[in-house]
Amino acid sequence: MKSKNTRRSSGFSLIELMTVVSIMAILTTVAVPSMKTAMINAQMARATANARSIVIGLRAFATDNDGMFPSFDEESEEPFADSNEAFRTLVPYYIDSEQIFTQGRSAWGKTADNRFEEPEDRLEAGENHYAYISGLTDTSRTGWPLVVDGTDGSGNYSSEVGEKGGCWEGRKAIMACVGGSASAIRLEGDKDERYLPREGYPDENALDVEYMGDDVMLLDPAE
């Protein structure tokens, strides 16, 4: 015959089960935000590397074109209207994949089909996340932005994921510079108008590009 103590040790009491459930709930509350942050940081690191690769392609283009980064259509001689048009000059001769122009959290360009054999298939609308500063050269100041996260359409960023310019929730933006460096920069400003601070002038938006010259323009991705 089993003793009373043996029968009591055959399972968990209600209090023990509630304690375990409570501990698991606490661990989940702590772990989920940490996992989300780690995932976003990994995506941001990849986006930074991609932006740097685009600048490498742009600098290679400039080497073959008297130091000029792409700024106008060679056939029509019209200035580019969006960053997709500018980046098409890099594919496939300087950059042989459309994937580096995309970002899974972006409202501008989440994915690309990697079809670029025909010019009209290259970087179609929705296949590019990055904005571009047109009108610079490889002798422009090395710290000036050249490739950045697509903005909200006005040179600012949003705090809302799913909106244009809201890729990183208004916390940071990827900036790759003329000189080739790239990093995630902490944004400044109000919640509804987050901006990329200009180096040396943190109260100014680095994407208000008048300080770079008369012919310089910020080009967001194609709609």
N, C-alpha and C positions, 0 to 999 in steps of 0.2 A: 504493500500500500504506500502511495506517495505521500510525503509529508506536506503540510500546509505551505511551508516555505518553498518547496519545490514547485507547487502549483503557482504561486505568486511570481516566481522568476521566469515563467514560461512565456511572458509577453510584456509589452510596455503598458504602463498605466496611462490614463488620460492626460495627467499632468506632464508626464514625460513626452508624450506625443505632441502636446501643445508647445512644449519647450523647443523640441526639434523643429517644428513648423515655424516658430517665431525666429529661431536662429537662421533658418533657410531664407525667410523673408528679408531679414536684415542683410544677409550676405548678398541677396539678389539686388536689393536697393543700392548697395554699395558698388556691386560689380557691373551692373548694366551701364550706368553713366561712364564708368571707367573704360569699359569695352567700346562704347560709342566714341569717346574721346580718342582712344587709341586708333580706331578705324578711320576717323576723320583726319588725324595726324598722318596716317599712312597715305591716305588719298591726297592730302596736301603735299606731302613729300614727292609723290609721283607727279603731281601737277607741276611742281616746281622744276623737277627734272625735265619734264616735257617742254616747259617754257624755255628752259636753257637750251634744249636741243633745237627749238625753233630759231632762237637767236644765232646759234651756230650755223644753221642753214642760211639765215639772212646775211651773216658776215661772209659766208662763202659766196653768196650771190654778189655781194658788194665787191669782193675781190675781183670778180669777172666783169664788173660794170663800173669801173672808175670810182670805186668807193661809195657808190650810191645804193642805198637800200631801195627796194621796189616802191614806187610811188605813183606810177601811171601806166595805163595800158599802152603797149608799144604800137599797136595797130591804130587805135583811135586817138592816141595821145591825150586821152581824158584821164583826170585823176581818179584813182580807185574810190569807189563809193563805200566799200566795207572791207573788213579785214580778210574775208574769204577771198576776195579778188586779189588782194596783195599776196596772200599765202599760196595761191594757185601757181604763182611764178616759181615756187620752190619745189613743186611736185611734178614729176618724180625725180628730177635731176639733182636736187640738193637734199630733199627729204623723200624717202621712198615708202612712206606709210602715212595714211590719213589718221590713224589712231592716235598719234601724239597730239593732235589738235582737239581731242575730245576730253570731256570730264563727266563722269557718271552723275554727278550732283548738279550739273549745269542746266539752266533753262534755255541756254543758247545752243549747245551741241553736246548731246549725251553719247552718241555713237556715230560711227562712220562705216560705210560698206567696203572701203578700201578698193573701190573701183576708180581707177584713174588713167586707164589706157587712153580714153578719149578725153580731150580737154573739157568738154561740157559736163563730164561726170565728176570732175575734181572738186572736192570740198563744196558740195552743194549746201544750201541752207539747211541748218540743223546738224552739220558735220564739223562745226568749228566752235569752240568755246572761247577762244582768246581774242582780245582786242589788240590793236596795233597802232603805233604812233608813226604815221606816214610823214615823210619829208626830211628825215634825218639821214646822216651819212656815217660811215665808220670812223670819221674824225670828230663827230659830235661828242659832247661830254660823256665820259664813260659811265657816269652815275645816273644819266637820264633814262627814264623808262622807255623801253622799246616794245615789249610784249607784256601784257597784263591780263588778268581775268576780265572777261567781258563785263561791262558795267550795266547800270540800269537804263542805259540809253542817253544819259545826260552827263556821264563822267563820274557819277557817284555810285555807291553800292547800297544794297538793300539788306535788311536784317532778317528777311523772310526767305527761307529755303523754298524753292519752287518758283520764285520770282527772278527775273533777270537781274544779275548782279548780287543775288543772294546765296551764291554757292557755299560760302563759308559763314553764313549767318551774320554777316556784318562785322565779324571779328577781325578777319585778316583778308589780305588780297595778295595774290602772287604777282611779283614784279620781276621781270628779267630786263636787265639794263643793256645799253649800247655796248658796254665793255665785255659783256658775257656773263656777269654774275647774276644770280637769281635767288630770291628768298621770299618767304611769306612775311609781309609787313603788317603790323598792327594798324588798323584803321582808326581814324579820329572822327569827330563830329557827332551830330545828333543821331538818334536812332533811325530817323527817316532819311537822313542824308549823310551817310558814312562816306568818308573820302580817304584817299591815299595821300598821306602827308608828304610834302615835297622835302627832299633832303636839305637841311639847313634852314628851312622855312616851314616848320611843322604846322603853322596855322593856315598854310596855303595848300590847295589841292594840286598834287603833282600832275594831274591829268587836265588841268586848265593850262593848255600847252602854249599859250601866247608867249611865255618867257623863252621858249625854244626857237622862235622865229616866225616870220609871217606866213610861210608856206607849210607849216607843220599842222597836222590834223590828227585827232583821235578818231580811229575807225573801229566801231563795234562790229561784231559778227553780222552776217546776213540774216535777215528775218526769215 
